[in-house]
Amino acid sequence: MSKIFKAGLLSFLVCTVLTKSLVVGYSAETKENSNEPYNTNTALYSCDGSSESLSDEVTEDDINDSDAKEDYTDGLKILESDEVSDEFAKNNDPLYKKYMESSAIANISTKIAQISTKKYGVTEPTTPAALEGVESIDGIDVSMYQAYSTPIDWNKVKAEGISYAIIRCGYRGWGTGEIVADSYFKQNIEGALAAGLQVGVYFYTQAITETEAKQEADFCKNAVKGYDITLPIYIDIENADPKGRLDSSGLSKAEKTNICKAFANRVQSANYTGGVYANKTWLENYIDGAALAKKFAIWLAHYTTNTTYAGEFSMWQYSSKGSVNGIKGSVDLNKNYLTKPHKVTNLTVNDSTNNDPTEIYLSWTRAAGAYKYQVKEYDDSTEQWVSLGTTKSNTMTITGLTSKKARQYKVRAFKLIGTEKIYGPYSDIVTYTPSFTKTTGLTQTAANTTSVSLKWNKLSTADGYYVHMYNDSKNEWEKVKEITGNSKVTAKITGLEYATCYKFRVQGYAIEEDGTVSSLVNSATLTTATTPKKVSGIKYSKATATSVTLTWKKQDKGSGYQVLYYDKAKKKYVVGKTVTGKSKNSATVKGLKAGNTYKFKIQAYKLAGSLKWFGAKSSVYNMGTLPAKVTKVKYSFKGNKCTLTWKACTGANGYEIQKYNSTTKKWKTVKKIKKKKNKYQFKLAKKRSVKYRVRAYRVLKKKNFYGKYSSKKTVKH
């Protein structure tokens, strides 16, 4: 806060005390029985009152933040409230009007007269019918405006019967959209905690996107690190100014609701309780209060002694004109009703996330109003439910399991009021058979055309194993192998059809002291496959200087083929082409070197899930690429004798020379050199010219395979 703003605030507070009877403009006192908190512009404009509905189903996005490790405040410029100017605060801080403009004078001047006759200077509100019989405790919410001129004496506040404080940690400017930290947050929260008050936090939002709401939530999370926050972290959403960024944004009811959800979900992903503060009008018309109440704590703002809000809420801000010893000036008053948190839902129990057979993993959906969760397990020996502890998270890993028996679990949420825990209803009970009675690690280690080999992890509680195979024709599992003892954890299943998929599972069994056999838990189902038959009938159909196209005899079963060739540089066979489909029996292997002979092998494969099980490799098939195109054709004369030369081609067995006949306009072969010799001699009279071209050939499969002709060469003499 700038020196100008500091001086202005101090002068204002002094003048207020001296002019008790002065009332200028709109007074918040006249709003005492209105439907919403103080706002000098309430009668001048309204928000979007659309009636769009928002689904109250819990989605995965509501439960888990996929970007939980990211900090949305990284790179943001965060201002401090004691460093900004008075003009900036006037045009950005939503609380400025409440405490710095004319209506605040009436608030402070009338409070002195009320102190002696009413609790906290105002009329005690009537308990809403829906909350009859529910105990409530008194609390306040504060910001820099209660602590600036004179620091709050929190011990006096505590002595007045105030049990908790919701403290503003910052706001987003309704004018600039910048986040401003409340510079008195640290002083307020540390003072309240030291005096023994419970503490919650609020942030006055002006977010117009879900990303901005996450920025605000991360700002709050960073601000409260190291403090014992037992009450919710609330997003405060309400009117600030008709020209303000949120009020003038034109956002729909659903969009505003999603901003609240983004903030509160973000808070809860860090294991704090998420909450939404809004007045009656907003909860009924501008956001979906009913849907939000199913997931988060609702803090109702309604300045009256008899609220008519019919929705669910756990905290009620009923006046902004409270007088509490230890605080100079007026302060907001609240009732916190000791309602129970919602029932925990979607409790699930799964195997350990790190494949530890002695661990299990519990998870559940966060319950509205929860501070922590208590997890219980049923003890068969005592026939009682035993607590396994509490957690702020919505997960718990249970370790050290040794028994084979099934286990039962249930979870309930609780909020903390002082040292008292207010418990919600238990979740539905889930039953789980520990994974160490379940065979794990079942894999296929080998296969041929008529058998598959299996392997699994040793199960310490097993005295033997059953191997079951699924019979598709009967639609049932059949035992195909029994392994006696626990030393052998492999099995070979024979008598199977080639290139066929099969499903297997392994079940351990235990022999009890009385000799009875108890079946343990089946492994997960494994899809395996036998291999296809050996490929035969390989032929070539085409060759170029850099590729060879092969064909082979089709197989009646399988998933595809793999063509291999021997790489001399790597000294091993490598994959040249993979073909999908049993009926496609041709493939072109590209990227080969010209004039080279290659060894090819082909093997069929059968898919089992994402794995390929290959049949035996075919016999070797030799085939070469064509010679490269002849280049660098040159000539020279010695008398009338011409010598035509060219660059020798790798792998060539000879060359063919052609001469162009200008009369017939056709090329005619004049010489076929059957050696690797790369020159040709002929006689040519002077003042004559003739065109020649050359190509190389290779002898493959007792046939001549020709490369491409060179460019034509005109010989002149």
C-alpha positions, 0 to 999 in steps of 0.5 A: 500500500502506498504512503498516500493510501496509508495516510488516506486510510488512517485519516478516514478512520480518525474522521469516522470516530469524530463524526459518529452521526454523519451519514453520507450517501448509501448506507450499508445499514439499510441493507441489514435485512436485504438479500445480499451483502453490501454493494453500493451498485446493487440497484444500478445493475444486475448480473446474467440471470440465465437459468442454464443447468449444470450437471451435478454428476461427479466427473473425473476432472472433478476428482483429479487434477491432471496438472496438479504439479503445475503452479499456475502462478509461475511467471505472474506478477503478484502485487502487494496491497500495501504497495499499490496506490489509493487510486489503484485500490479504489479501482481494483479492490472489491472491498474498497467500497465497503470500507473506504466509501460513504456507507462504511461511515455509517457502519462504524458510527452506529456500531458504538451504540449497538455494542452495549445492547446486542451480542457483537453489536447486532441482532442474533440471527434465527437458526434456519429451519433446515438446521434446527438442532444443529449446533453453531459457533461464532466466527468472523472474516477479516482483511487488511481493512480490519488490521491496518490502523490498529493490529487485531488483538486476537486474544481479545477476539478469542475471549469474546467467544469467536471460535474461528476466522476466515482471512482474506489472502488476496484478490484479483483486481476488478479493473486490471485483473492483476492478483494482489496479495493482502499484505496483512494476511500473514499478520492476521493468520499468525495472530489468529492461530496463536490465539487458538482460533481455527482458520480458513482462507478466502480469495475475492475472485474476478476470474473470467476463465477456469485457468484464472481460477486455477491461478487464484487457487494456486496463489492461495495454496502457496500463501497457506503453506506451513499454516494449520488450515482446518477450515475451507479455502473459499473462492469469493464470487460476487458483484464488484463493479458494473464495469468490472471484468467479471460483472461485464464479462457476459459469462453464463451461469454454467461458465461462472459455476465452472470457475468456482469448480476449477478453483475448489477442485484445484484447492482440494487436489492439494488436500485442502477443503474447497469452498464457495462464498456467494450471496443468496442471489448468486447461489440461486441465479448466477451460479449453480449453488445446488450442484456446488454444494454436493462437492464443496463447502458453501458459505452463504452471504445473506444480511438478515436475521432470517434467511430464506435461502433454501439451498445447502450451506454450512456457514452463514455470513449474516452481518457486516456490521459486527463489533468485536472487542480487539478489532477497531471498526466493523467486522463481518459476522458468521455462523458456522453450523456443525453440519456433517460432511457429505457421505464418501462415495465411489470407494474402490480398492485395488492392487498396489500401484507398485506390484507389491502383493502385500499392499492395496490401494484405496481411493474415493471421491472427495466429500463436500465439507470434509477436512480429513477422512477416517479409514476403517477395516473390519477385524474378524477376530474382534468383530469390530471396525478398527481405524487405520488412521486419517488422511487429508488425501482421498487415497490411502495405501495399506501395507503389510498384508499377510493374511489370505482372508478377504478384507472389508473397508469403509471411509467417512469424512469429518470436519474439525471444530476446535478439537471436536471431529464432526463425522459424516456418514460412512461410505458403502463397504467394499470387500477385497481379497488381498492380491497375495492370494492371487497369482501374478506375472502370468506370461508366455515364454515360448510357443510352437505350432502345437504348444505354448509355454507359460510362467508366473510368479511364485505365490508364497501361500500356494501349495500347488497351481491349476492351469485353466484354458478357456474352451470357446465352444463350451464357453467355459474354463477347463483345467488343463494342467495341475502343478503339485508343490510350489517349486515349479512355476512353469507349464507347457500346454501341448496338443494345440492348433497352429496359429491359434489364440488361446486364453489361460489363467493360473490359480494357486491352491492351498492345502489346509491342516485338515487336508481340504484344498482351498482354491486361491484367486485366479490370475489375470487372463493371458491371451497367448498364441501358437505359431504359424507353419513354416513359410514355403514356396518363395519366388521373386516377382520383380527386382530393381537396383534398390529393391526386391519383390518376393512372393510365397505360398499363402498360409491358411492361418496367422496374422501376417508375415515378416520378411528378413534379409541378411545385413552383411555390415551388421552380420545378422538378419534384419526386418525388411518388411512386415506384412499384415494379413494372412492372405497377402503373400507378397512384399517389396523390400526396399533400401537395398544396395545395387548389384548385391545378392541378398539372403532372404527368409520369411516367417509368418506370425500370429498376434496374441494381444499386442505380441507377435508369435513367429513361426519357423523361418523359411529356408534361405532364398537368394536374390539380388538387386539389379546393377546400378545405372551406368554412368561416366561414359567417355570416349577417346580416339587413336587414329580412327579407332575409338575406345568407349569407357564407363564406370564399372557397376558393382555386381555386373556380369557384363554390359550391353552396348547399343548404337542409335540408327538415325535412319530407322531411328531405333537403338540396336545392340552392337556388342554384349560384353560377357565379362566385367570389362568396362570398355568397348572399341570400334572404328569411326571415320572422320567427320562422323558422329554416332550415339551410344548407350550402355547398360550393365547386367547380372546373371541371377537365377540363370537369367540376365537381369539388366540395369538402366541404360546410361545417358546417350553419348554422342561420339564425334570424330 
